Amino acid sequence: MGFSMAKNLTLAPSSLQRKVVVFDMDKSKSKALAEIGAIEAIDVKSLAKECDVIITMLPASKHVQGVMTGPDGIIANAKNGALLIDSSTIDPMVSRSLHEAATAANLRMVDAPVSGGVTGAAAGTLTFMVGGTPQNLEASKAVLSAMGKNIVHCGDAGAGGIAKLCNNLSLGISMIATAEAMNLGVQLGMDPVKLAGILNTSTGRCWSSEMYNPVPGVLPNVPASKNYAGGFGVGLIEKDLGLAVDLAQKMKCRVPLGSNAHQLYGMLADHGYAGKDFSVVYDFLKQSSNPKA
């Protein structure tokens, strides 16, 4: 997802009147971006020293902390007054601590996780859920608008992450519900395309059924029709659900379906599905229901 976001940003530098500098541990991605006009940095430290706006998109809290903190990190090396935009989905408490560290270093920061999936990232239609001061929100809008269509101010530091985790809590549950319903219908002899059409014009309609259906062949350009390659990995939805469940426990807030969804995706990861798109839960349920299918 980060690659597509960087690509859209690179292809719109004239409107932003600035160059785009990129760094990725996967050198093939940064080289691909360099081929369309981006400048490839040798490391995070050199990137931080050069840029006025720095965007991070990383898998988990530990990765964000790793690039943000320490003597070679972004906070220690960024220009005075630089704007930091973290679009990773991480623990909101970690986001708040990073906001505090950035402010202490005379930097500006927003947490701005995204929704819209890989298709939204490629199309530049992402929704950004932003946490931070109104002033920092305004400062980030021009850059975020090059990568998305909806920018929502969720509140103070960490609020963007809270909104994203609540969204993904609902998403993980709804994908399982869609997969269960589709699997039951198919096992009973229903045509999956017809069943999906009924769900999508009835009260079972949701994003997971309409835009990201987990049954191969129902939709042409989703991971389910590409052997569940790409997309939003099982390992990532498991991580996000784990964060949501942990926060719920701290707040003494009951999330029984969320807890069960977290356990199910953990089971998928243990069975070798961690690198597959999270809609592969349909295939897992199908095989569990009928080993010969």
Salt bridges, closest charged atoms under 4 A:
GLU50 OE2 - LYS19 NZ 2.90
ASP52 OD1 - LYS79 NZ 3.31
ASP72 OD1 - LYS45 NZ 3.59
ASP111 OD1 - HIS99 NE2 2.78
GLU138 OE2 - LYS141 NZ 2.99
GLU210 OE1 - ARG205 NE 2.94
ASP240 OD1 - LYS239 NZ 2.73
